[in-house]
Amino acid sequence: MSLLENQTVAVLGGTGPQGRGLARRFAAAGLPVVIGSRSAERAASTAEELAGATGGAVTGAANAEAAAQGDIVVVAVPWDGHKELLVELAPVLVGKIVVDCVNPMGFDKQGPFALEVEEGSAAQQAEALLPESRVVGAFHHVSAVLLEDPAVTSMDTDVMVLGDDREATDVVRELADTIPGMRGVYAGRLRNAHQVEALTCNLIAINRRYKAHSGLRVTDV
């Protein structure tokens, strides 16, 4: 039996490029999806667009309502709003699998660089703020451009999945597997999330140099 049976996926920050792209792919895979946003109206508009494009069951709501409806909640918000949102939604997220895909980054004239996070990483910050949730880190390195492009039928990339709850990481690996061409690979505990998040800076540098939308493949697994 699939670990995703009867599971609804909520995507907080689902009107931004990465969140919208992930929502599109989950909906196309046949999963019920709820788009979350600070604006319920914008969430509803995005949901209507994605439902039409994928034929999937996509609805929209303000972030708190979306989080309440989701069994698996993907956090795809900007780093600047990460802590504030999770503090606000902590009571709603009790018992849920929370997938954090936020990359704490800054940009200057030399390009992207990883920001220092007091807790160690965005995923560890989420774990500290959501002690009654099952926090997993994943989807850090997936190109939003490719996710949103309907002409791209297969995502040629692996997703590094990190967490301290084995069952929760298995669910998120299966979630990644629903997207054609994508594979979820267990990559360690959340204490190892910093270097995974920071690696996004290297991929952005690759993309800029080679005019690409780079991803990762893990060999011999």
RALINPE-V416005 format. One record per pair of residues at least 4 apart in sequence whose ideal C-beta (glycine too) atoms are under 8 Angstrom apart, sorted by the first residue. I is the first residue (numbers start at 1). J is the second residue. Records with the same first field share a line. If there is no record, write none. Layout:
I->J + J
This chain:
1->5
2->174
3->7 + 170 + 171 + 174
4->31 + 72 + 171 + 174 + 175 + 178
6->71
7->31 + 32 + 71 + 72 + 171
8->31 + 32 + 33 + 34 + 69 + 70 + 71 + 72
9->23 + 26 + 31 + 32 + 33 + 34 + 70 + 71 + 72 + 73 + 74 + 175
10->14 + 33 + 34 + 36 + 66 + 67 + 69 + 70 + 72 + 73 + 74
11->19 + 20 + 22 + 23 + 26 + 33 + 34 + 35 + 36 + 66 + 74 + 76
12->19 + 36 + 37 + 63 + 66 + 67 + 73 + 74 + 75 + 76 + 77 + 85 + 89
13->18 + 19 + 36 + 37 + 63 + 75 + 76 + 77 + 78
14->19 + 20 + 22 + 23 + 33 + 34 + 35 + 36 + 37 + 43 + 46 + 47 + 60 + 66 + 76
15->19 + 20 + 35 + 37 + 39 + 42 + 43 + 46
16->20 + 76 + 77 + 78
17->21 + 144 + 145 + 147 + 148
18->22 + 76 + 101 + 139 + 142 + 144 + 147
19->23 + 35 + 74 + 76 + 77
20->24 + 35 + 46 + 50 + 144 + 147 + 148
21->25 + 142 + 144 + 145 + 146 + 147 + 148
22->26 + 74 + 76 + 101 + 139 + 142 + 147
23->27 + 33 + 35 + 46 + 50 + 58
24->28 + 50 + 53 + 54 + 147 + 148
25->29 + 147 + 155 + 178 + 179
26->31 + 33 + 56 + 175 + 178 + 179
27->31 + 33 + 50 + 51 + 54 + 56 + 57 + 58
28->54 + 55 + 56
29->178 + 179
30->56 + 178
31->56 + 175 + 178
32->56 + 57 + 58
33->47 + 50 + 56 + 57 + 58 + 59
34->47 + 58 + 59 + 60 + 61 + 66 + 69 + 70
35->43 + 44 + 46 + 47 + 50 + 58 + 59 + 60 + 61 + 66
36->43 + 60 + 61 + 62 + 63 + 65 + 66 + 67
37->42 + 43 + 46 + 60 + 62 + 63 + 66
38->42 + 62 + 63
39->43 + 62
40->44 + 60 + 61 + 62 + 65
41->45
42->46 + 60
43->47 + 60 + 61 + 62 + 66
44->48 + 59 + 60 + 61
45->49 + 60
46->50 + 60
47->51 + 58 + 59 + 60
48->52 + 58 + 60
49->53
50->54 + 56 + 58
51->55 + 56 + 57 + 58
53->150
54->58
59->69
60->66
61->65 + 66 + 69
62->66
63->67 + 85 + 89
64->68 + 88 + 89 + 92
65->69
66->70 + 73
67->73 + 89 + 92 + 93 + 96
68->92
70->96
71->96 + 97
72->96 + 97 + 99 + 171 + 172 + 175
73->93 + 96 + 97 + 98 + 99
74->99 + 101 + 139
75->82 + 85 + 86 + 98 + 99 + 100 + 101 + 102 + 126
76->101 + 102 + 139
77->81 + 82 + 85 + 102
78->82 + 102
79->102 + 103 + 104 + 105 + 115 + 122
81->85
82->86 + 102 + 104 + 122 + 125 + 126
83->87 + 125 + 129
84->88
85->89
86->90 + 93 + 125 + 126 + 129 + 130
87->129
89->93
90->94 + 129 + 130 + 132 + 133
93->98 + 130 + 132 + 133
94->132 + 133
95->132 + 133 + 134
96->133 + 134
97->133 + 134 + 136 + 168 + 171 + 172
98->126 + 130 + 133 + 134 + 135 + 136
99->136 + 137 + 138 + 139 + 172 + 175
100->122 + 123 + 126 + 135 + 136 + 137 + 138
101->137 + 138 + 139 + 140 + 142
102->122 + 123 + 126 + 197
103->122 + 140 + 197 + 198 + 200 + 201
104->114 + 115 + 117 + 121 + 122 + 197
105->112 + 113 + 114 + 115 + 200 + 201 + 204
106->112 + 113 + 114 + 115
107->111 + 112 + 113
108->113
111->201 + 204 + 205 + 208
112->200 + 201 + 204 + 205
113->201
114->194 + 197 + 198 + 201
117->121 + 122 + 124 + 125 + 194
118->125
119->124 + 125 + 127 + 128
120->124 + 125 + 191 + 193 + 194
121->125 + 137 + 190 + 193 + 194 + 196 + 197
122->126 + 137 + 193 + 197
123->127 + 135 + 136 + 137 + 162 + 190 + 193 + 197
124->128 + 190 + 191 + 193 + 194
125->129
126->130 + 133 + 135
127->131 + 135 + 164 + 190
130->135
134->163 + 165 + 167 + 168
135->163 + 164 + 165 + 168 + 190
136->161 + 162 + 163 + 165 + 168 + 169 + 171 + 172
137->160 + 161 + 162 + 163 + 190 + 193 + 196 + 197
138->159 + 160 + 161 + 162 + 172 + 175 + 176 + 184
139->159 + 176
140->160 + 196 + 197 + 199 + 200
141->157 + 159 + 160 + 196 + 199 + 200 + 203 + 215 + 216
142->146 + 147 + 155 + 157 + 159 + 182 + 215
143->147 + 157 + 207 + 213 + 214 + 215
144->148
145->149 + 213
146->152 + 155 + 213
147->152 + 155
153->180 + 181
154->180 + 181
155->179 + 180 + 181 + 182 + 215
156->181 + 215 + 217
157->181 + 182 + 183 + 215 + 216 + 217
158->182 + 183 + 184 + 185 + 215 + 216 + 217 + 218
159->173 + 176 + 182 + 183 + 184 + 185
160->185 + 187 + 196 + 216 + 218
161->169 + 172 + 173 + 176 + 184 + 185 + 186 + 187
162->169 + 186 + 187 + 188 + 189 + 190 + 192 + 193 + 196
163->168 + 169 + 172 + 189 + 190
164->189 + 190
165->169
166->170
167->171
168->172
169->173 + 186
170->174
171->175
172->176 + 184
173->177 + 184 + 185 + 186
174->178 + 184
175->184
176->182 + 183 + 184
177->182 + 183 + 184
185->218 + 221
187->192 + 196
188->192
192->196
193->197
194->198
195->199
198->202
199->203 + 216
200->204
201->205
202->206
203->207 + 214 + 215 + 216
204->208
205->209
206->210 + 212 + 214
207->211 + 212 + 213 + 214
210->214
